[in-house]
Amino acid sequence: MTGALRVDAVIVGAGFAGIAQALALREAGVESFVIVERAGRVGGTWRDNTYPGIACDVPSHLYSLASHPSPAWSRVFAPGHEIQAYLEKIVADEGLGSHILLDTALSAARWSGSDWAVETTGRGPGRIVADHLVLAAGRLTEPRIPEIPGLATFGGVLFHSARWDHDAAGRERVAGRRVAVVGTGASAIQLVPELARLGARVTLFQRSPAWIVPRGDHPIDAADRARFAADPAALSAHREELFAQGEARLASRSGDPVESARMRGVALAHLARQVTDPALRAALTPDYAFGCKRVLLSDDFYPALASGAVALEPSALAEVRGGELVAASGARYEADMIVLATGFETTRQPYAGLVTGEGDETLAAHWSEGMTAVASTLVPGFPNLYVLNGPNASLGHNSSVLLSEAQAETAAALIAERVTAPFAFPDPVRVTAAAERAATADIARRAALTPWLTGGCANWYVDDRSGRLTLLWPGSVSDFRARLSRARREASPALQNEGTSS
């Protein structure tokens, strides 16, 4: 590729995972890399999601990079704009800006037999040749637009919650308007109370209710912020405590009968305290196992519905007829605005069709029956490719940032071996199809009796074609790190030789 930019590694995506990968490469001694970012700013999902009330549902001090703990978080659960600012500060403080190609989208990547030929559109160089390719685009990037008959006939304002229209739905434009929110997932339970506070007349279309537990959010005292800033060890200890609390939650989310029953009781008591009307409470009570869907955290969602400020339609939006919305129950509503809080294309990654490995197989074809990988990171037939925040690299009990960091460190170690000693390690990083089959079978075995597969609900953790658990890691963070460590040893000649000599 004459005239192409040549680097050791290309990273796709400048969210948490991509920034973690850049930092890990530097720590490993690799400086020849670029981050390809299709937007004009870094931040990933925290750049794209700007709806009213957006915040993290993992404690702030744990939802951050271990290498960059922040003593300055304002709340237990940071608002979205603060997380965005945190990521931008890391980029500025670490001088990563010169490595980031903004407004540059991946259009194709092909393994040539010895390296990756990467094509881009936008402001970037157009062509990049890299020995290694890291896909850090995440799973919360492409909004899922449901197939609702007549949706295109709606004459009002229509958008997805991840593409909030601030001109049409700004603070001064919402008051008094009839706003229909479709969905009751993590985004909906945050934005619905905010819309009600802004004076919107909200109708919420609920296909199925969620298990919701108390959030307990509050501002972090200035004294605690000062203590964390003055004493990094105190901040580290606090982070370790939050990590341990998260690991303990795995039992209730994955189907342990005692812990699941206990947390189900917590959720039902929370609902009973905040919703006194029996009919409304019944409509908000899930009929599936605790943990089957993502467990949500909120202290103001139920009060918004109980106050009458939000009208609950306990069925899905079935059809749109111009300005009239028809529910599956047959009820009809008028609306000026529809907000689709309907999630993302999580199990079918949009970038997968752009990446071609050996034998002209695309990653989308390889994943046609659901995403698979060795240790959630390495894919057979795609040498020197590392997938971050992809197959089985999400968590329902702890911070997924922890997994992305672990993946980034593993990828950086394997890349650095070949960059610093190319003659000693001339062969690309490869894993076998047999290793991937074994990894997939192991996940299936561990997930078989969990509520994610047996709990009586449809969730975004499970691939709709294969019926396999393809999003969640079915174990602890410690388990994930151990599996990555084994995968690195299996893919590293240096570690294999070290094991032989010892």
C-alpha positions in Angstrom: 0.0 0.0 0.0 2.2 2.8 -1.3 1.8 6.0 0.6 0.0 4.4 3.5 0.7 5.3 7.1 2.7 2.5 8.8 2.4 1.7 12.5 2.8 -1.2 14.8 -0.9 -1.1 15.9 -4.2 0.4 15.0 -6.9 0.7 17.7 -10.5 1.2 16.6 -12.5 3.3 19.0 -11.6 6.0 21.5 -13.8 5.1 24.4 -12.8 3.4 27.7 -11.4 0.3 25.9 -9.5 2.1 23.3 -7.9 4.6 25.7 -7.0 1.7 28.0 -5.3 -0.1 25.1 -3.3 3.0 24.2 -2.1 3.4 27.8 -1.2 -0.3 28.0 0.8 -0.2 24.8 2.8 2.8 26.2 3.4 0.9 29.4 4.7 -2.0 27.4 7.1 0.2 25.5 5.1 0.5 22.2 4.7 4.1 20.9 3.9 3.4 17.2 0.1 3.2 17.2 -2.9 5.2 16.2 -6.5 5.3 17.5 -9.1 5.5 14.7 -12.2 7.3 16.0 -15.2 8.0 13.8 -16.5 10.9 15.9 -15.0 14.3 16.6 -14.4 13.6 20.3 -13.2 10.7 22.4 -15.5 9.1 24.9 -17.5 6.4 23.2 -20.9 5.8 24.8 -20.4 8.7 27.2 -19.9 11.0 24.3 -22.9 9.7 22.4 -25.4 9.3 25.2 -26.4 12.8 26.5 -30.1 12.2 27.5 -31.5 13.9 30.6 -30.4 12.0 33.8 -27.7 9.9 32.2 -25.3 8.5 34.8 -23.3 5.4 35.5 -24.8 2.5 37.4 -21.4 1.3 38.7 -19.8 3.3 41.5 -17.6 6.1 40.1 -14.4 5.1 41.9 -14.6 1.6 40.3 -15.9 2.8 36.9 -12.5 4.3 36.1 -9.1 3.1 34.9 -6.9 1.5 37.6 -4.0 3.5 36.2 -5.9 6.7 36.6 -8.0 6.7 39.8 -9.8 10.0 40.3 -10.4 11.5 43.8 -12.6 14.2 42.2 -15.8 12.3 41.4 -18.7 14.4 42.6 -21.2 11.6 43.2 -21.3 7.9 44.1 -22.6 7.3 40.6 -21.1 9.8 38.2 -23.2 11.7 35.7 -22.4 11.1 32.1 -20.8 14.5 31.4 -18.4 13.9 34.3 -17.3 10.5 32.9 -16.8 12.1 29.5 -14.6 14.8 31.0 -12.6 12.2 32.9 -11.8 10.4 29.7 -10.9 13.7 27.9 -8.6 14.6 30.8 -6.7 11.3 30.6 -6.1 11.9 26.9 -4.9 15.4 27.6 -2.7 14.5 30.6 -1.1 11.5 28.8 -0.6 13.4 25.5 -2.5 10.8 23.5 -4.1 13.4 21.2 -1.3 13.0 18.7 -2.1 9.3 18.4 -5.9 9.8 17.8 -7.3 10.3 14.3 -10.7 11.9 15.0 -13.5 12.1 12.4 -11.9 9.0 10.9 -14.0 5.8 10.5 -12.9 2.3 9.7 -14.2 1.2 6.3 -12.3 -2.0 5.9 -9.5 -4.1 7.4 -7.9 -7.0 5.7 -5.2 -9.5 6.8 -2.6 -9.5 4.0 -0.7 -12.6 5.2 1.8 -10.5 7.2 0.0 -7.4 8.4 -3.3 -5.6 8.5 -4.3 -3.3 5.6 -6.7 -0.8 7.1 -8.9 1.6 5.0 -10.5 4.6 6.6 -12.9 7.4 5.6 -13.1 10.9 6.9 -10.2 13.2 7.9 -7.7 10.4 8.4 -4.9 9.2 6.1 -7.2 6.9 4.2 -4.8 3.9 4.3 -2.9 2.5 7.2 -0.7 -0.6 7.4 -0.4 -2.2 10.9 1.1 -5.3 12.2 -1.7 -5.5 14.8 -5.3 -4.5 14.9 -7.3 -3.9 18.1 -11.1 -3.6 17.9 -12.2 -1.5 20.8 -15.5 -0.2 19.3 -17.6 -1.6 22.2 -21.1 -3.0 22.1 -23.1 0.2 23.0 -22.4 2.0 19.7 -25.2 1.3 17.3 -28.8 2.1 18.5 -31.3 -0.7 18.0 -34.4 0.7 16.1 -37.3 -1.7 16.6 -39.5 -2.7 13.7 -42.7 -1.1 14.6 -45.3 -0.9 11.8 -46.0 2.7 10.8 -43.1 4.2 12.8 -42.0 6.1 9.7 -45.5 7.7 9.5 -45.0 9.5 12.8 -45.3 13.2 12.2 -43.7 14.4 15.4 -40.2 14.3 16.8 -38.6 10.9 16.8 -35.2 9.8 18.0 -33.3 7.2 19.9 -32.2 7.9 23.5 -28.5 7.5 22.4 -28.9 10.2 19.8 -30.7 12.8 21.9 -32.1 15.7 19.9 -31.2 18.7 22.1 -32.7 21.2 19.6 -36.1 19.4 19.5 -36.1 18.1 23.1 -34.2 20.7 25.0 -35.3 21.7 28.5 -37.5 24.5 27.3 -39.0 22.5 24.5 -40.2 19.5 26.6 -42.5 21.1 29.1 -46.2 20.4 28.3 -45.4 18.1 25.3 -46.8 14.6 25.0 -43.7 12.3 25.1 -43.9 8.6 24.6 -40.9 6.6 25.8 -40.5 3.1 24.4 -38.6 0.7 26.7 -37.9 0.2 30.4 -34.2 -0.6 30.4 -31.3 1.3 32.0 -31.7 4.4 29.9 -35.4 4.7 30.3 -35.5 4.5 34.0 -33.0 7.4 34.2 -34.6 9.7 31.6 -38.3 9.1 32.4 -38.1 10.9 35.9 -36.1 13.7 34.3 -38.7 14.2 31.6 -41.4 14.3 34.2 -39.5 16.9 36.2 -39.2 19.0 33.1 -42.9 19.1 32.8 -43.4 16.6 29.9 -46.6 14.5 29.8 -44.9 11.1 29.6 -46.4 7.8 28.5 -44.1 4.8 29.1 -44.5 1.7 26.9 -43.3 -1.3 29.0 -42.9 -4.6 27.2 -41.7 -6.2 30.4 -40.9 -4.7 33.8 -37.4 -4.7 35.3 -36.0 -5.9 38.6 -35.0 -2.6 40.3 -33.1 -2.2 43.5 -32.3 0.9 45.5 -29.6 3.1 44.0 -28.4 5.0 47.1 -26.7 7.8 45.1 -25.6 11.0 46.8 -22.9 13.6 46.5 -19.4 12.6 47.7 -18.4 14.8 50.7 -15.8 17.4 50.0 -13.8 16.0 53.0 -13.8 12.6 51.4 -12.6 14.0 48.1 -9.8 15.9 49.8 -8.9 12.7 51.8 -8.7 10.7 48.6 -6.6 13.4 46.8 -4.2 13.6 49.8 -3.9 9.8 50.4 -3.8 7.6 47.3 -3.7 4.5 49.5 -7.1 5.4 51.0 -8.5 5.8 47.4 -7.1 2.4 46.5 -8.6 0.8 49.5 -12.0 2.3 48.7 -11.7 1.0 45.2 -10.8 -2.5 46.5 -13.8 -2.5 48.8 -16.1 -1.6 45.9 -14.5 -4.3 43.8 -15.2 -6.9 46.5 -18.8 -5.8 46.8 -19.2 -6.1 43.1 -17.7 -9.6 43.0 -20.1 -10.6 45.8 -23.1 -9.6 43.6 -22.3 -12.3 41.1 -24.1 -14.9 43.2 -27.4 -13.2 43.0 -27.1 -12.3 39.4 -26.1 -15.8 38.3 -28.7 -17.8 40.1 -27.4 -18.7 43.5 -30.7 -19.7 45.2 -30.1 -18.0 48.5 -28.6 -14.8 47.2 -31.1 -14.6 44.3 -34.0 -15.0 46.8 -32.6 -12.3 49.1 -32.1 -9.8 46.3 -35.5 -10.5 44.9 -36.9 -9.7 48.3 -34.9 -6.4 48.4 -36.3 -5.5 45.0 -39.9 -6.3 45.9 -39.6 -4.4 49.2 -38.3 -1.4 47.3 -41.3 -1.6 44.9 -43.8 -1.9 47.7 -42.3 1.1 49.6 -42.5 3.3 46.6 -45.7 2.2 44.8 -48.7 1.8 47.0 -51.3 1.3 44.3 -51.8 -2.5 44.0 -52.6 -2.5 40.3 -49.6 -0.3 39.4 -47.4 -2.4 41.6 -48.6 -5.6 39.9 -47.8 -4.1 36.5 -44.3 -3.3 37.6 -43.6 -6.7 39.1 -41.4 -9.0 36.9 -42.6 -12.5 36.2 -39.1 -13.9 35.4 -36.1 -14.8 37.6 -34.0 -12.2 39.3 -30.9 -11.6 37.2 -32.4 -12.9 33.9 -32.3 -9.3 32.6 -30.0 -6.6 33.7 -30.8 -5.6 37.3 -31.4 -1.8 37.4 -30.7 0.8 40.1 -33.1 3.7 40.8 -34.7 5.6 43.6 -36.8 8.0 41.5 -38.3 5.8 38.7 -41.1 4.2 40.8 -42.0 7.6 42.5 -42.4 9.2 39.1 -44.9 6.5 38.1 -46.6 6.5 41.5 -47.1 10.3 41.4 -49.1 10.2 38.2 -46.6 12.3 36.4 -45.9 9.3 34.1 -48.6 7.1 32.6 -47.6 3.4 32.4 -48.7 1.4 29.4 -48.0 -2.2 30.5 -47.5 -3.5 26.9 -45.3 -2.8 23.9 -45.8 -0.2 21.3 -47.4 -2.2 18.5 -48.2 0.3 15.8 -47.9 4.0 14.9 -50.6 5.7 12.8 -49.4 9.2 12.2 -49.7 10.9 15.6 -51.6 8.0 17.2 -49.7 5.2 19.0 -51.3 1.8 19.4 -50.2 -0.4 22.2 -50.2 -4.2 22.1 -53.1 -4.1 24.6 -55.2 -2.1 22.1 -54.9 1.2 24.1 -54.3 4.3 22.0 -52.3 7.4 22.8 -51.5 10.7 21.1 -47.9 11.9 21.2 -45.8 14.8 20.0 -42.5 13.0 20.5 -41.3 9.4 20.6 -38.1 8.5 22.4 -36.8 5.0 21.6 -35.0 3.7 24.7 -34.6 0.4 23.0 -31.0 -0.5 23.5 -28.2 -1.3 21.1 -27.1 -3.9 18.5 -25.1 -5.7 21.1 -24.8 -9.3 19.8 -24.3 -8.3 16.1 -21.3 -5.9 16.0 -21.5 -3.5 13.1 -17.7 -3.5 12.6 -17.6 -7.3 12.1 -18.5 -7.1 8.4 -15.6 -4.7 7.8 -12.8 -7.0 9.0 -11.5 -9.8 6.8 -9.1 -12.5 8.0 -7.6 -15.5 6.4 -9.4 -17.3 3.6 -11.4 -14.2 2.9 -13.6 -14.8 5.9 -15.1 -11.8 7.5 -15.5 -11.5 11.3 -19.3 -11.2 10.7 -19.2 -14.6 8.9 -17.1 -16.1 11.6 -19.7 -14.9 14.1 -22.8 -15.8 12.1 -23.9 -18.1 14.9 -22.9 -15.7 17.6 -19.7 -14.1 18.8 -16.9 -16.4 19.9 -13.3 -16.0 20.9 -10.5 -17.4 23.0 -10.6 -15.6 26.4 -13.0 -13.2 24.8 -10.1 -11.6 22.9 -8.4 -13.8 20.3 -10.2 -15.2 17.2 -8.9 -18.1 15.0 -8.3 -17.1 11.4 -7.6 -13.5 12.4 -3.9 -13.3 13.3 -2.7 -10.3 15.3 -6.3 -9.3 16.0 -7.5 -8.4 19.5 -11.2 -7.8 20.3 -11.9 -5.7 23.4 -15.3 -5.4 25.0 -16.7 -8.0 22.6 -17.7 -11.6 23.1 -18.4 -12.5 26.7 -16.6 -9.4 27.9 -19.5 -7.7 29.7 -20.6 -8.0 33.4 -23.9 -7.8 35.2 -22.4 -7.6 38.7 -19.2 -5.5 38.5 -17.4 -2.9 36.3 -16.8 -4.0 32.8 -14.0 -1.5 32.6 -12.0 -4.0 34.6 -12.4 -6.6 31.8 -11.4 -4.1 29.1 -8.2 -3.2 31.1 -7.3 -6.8 31.5 -7.8 -7.4 27.8 -5.7 -4.3 26.9 -2.9 -5.5 29.1 -2.9 -8.9 27.5 -3.0 -7.5 23.9 -0.2 -5.0 24.8 2.1 -7.7 26.1 1.6 -9.9 23.0 2.1 -6.9 20.7 5.2 -5.7 22.6 6.9 -9.1 22.2 6.8 -8.8 18.5 7.6 -5.1 18.3 10.6 -5.2 20.6 12.0 -8.5 19.4 10.7 -9.2 15.8 13.4 -11.6 14.9 12.9 -13.7 18.0 9.1 -13.7 17.5 8.5 -13.6 13.7 5.2 -15.4 13.7 1.9 -13.6 14.3 -0.3 -14.2 17.3 -2.6 -17.1 16.5 -5.1 -19.3 18.3 -6.7 -22.4 16.9 -10.3 -23.2 16.0 -10.1 -26.1 18.6 -9.2 -23.6 21.3 -12.1 -21.4 20.4 -14.5 -24.4 20.4 -13.2 -25.4 23.8 -13.7 -21.8 25.2 -17.2 -21.6 23.7 -18.1 -25.0 25.2 -16.8 -23.9 28.6 -18.9 -20.7 28.6 -21.9 -22.7 27.5 -21.4 -25.2 30.3 -21.0 -22.5 33.0 -24.0 -20.5 31.7 -26.4 -23.5 31.2 -28.2 -23.2 34.5 -28.0 -19.5 35.0 -31.1 -17.2 34.9 -29.6 -15.6 31.8 -30.6 -18.7 29.9 -33.3 -20.3 32.1 -34.9 -17.4 33.8 -37.9 -17.0 31.6 -37.1 -13.7 29.9 -35.6 -12.4 26.7 -32.4 -10.4 27.3 -29.6 -8.7 25.3 -27.0 -11.1 26.7 -28.1 -14.0 24.5 -27.5 -14.3 20.8 -30.9 -14.5 19.1 -29.8 -17.1 16.4 -27.7 -19.5 18.4 -29.4 -19.1 21.8 -25.9 -18.9 23.4 -24.8 -16.4 26.1 -22.5 -14.2 24.0 -22.3 -10.9 25.9 -21.8 -11.7 29.6 -18.8 -13.3 31.1 -20.4 -16.1 33.3 -17.9 -15.8 36.1 -16.0 -13.4 38.3 -13.5 -10.7 37.2 -10.8 -12.9 38.8 -11.9 -15.8 36.6 -11.7 -13.6 33.5 -8.2 -12.4 34.4 -7.0 -16.0 35.0 -8.4 -17.1 31.6 -6.6 -14.2 29.9 -3.4 -15.2 31.6 -3.7 -18.7 30.2 -4.5 -17.4 26.7 -1.5 -15.2 26.8 0.7 -18.1 27.8 -0.7 -20.3 25.0 -0.2 -17.5 22.4 3.3 -16.4 23.6 6.4 -18.3 22.5 8.4 -16.5 25.2 6.1 -17.7 28.0 5.9 -21.2 26.5 9.7 -21.4 26.4 9.9 -20.1 29.9 7.5 -22.8 31.1 9.6 -25.5 29.3 12.8 -24.4 30.8 11.4 -24.2 34.3 
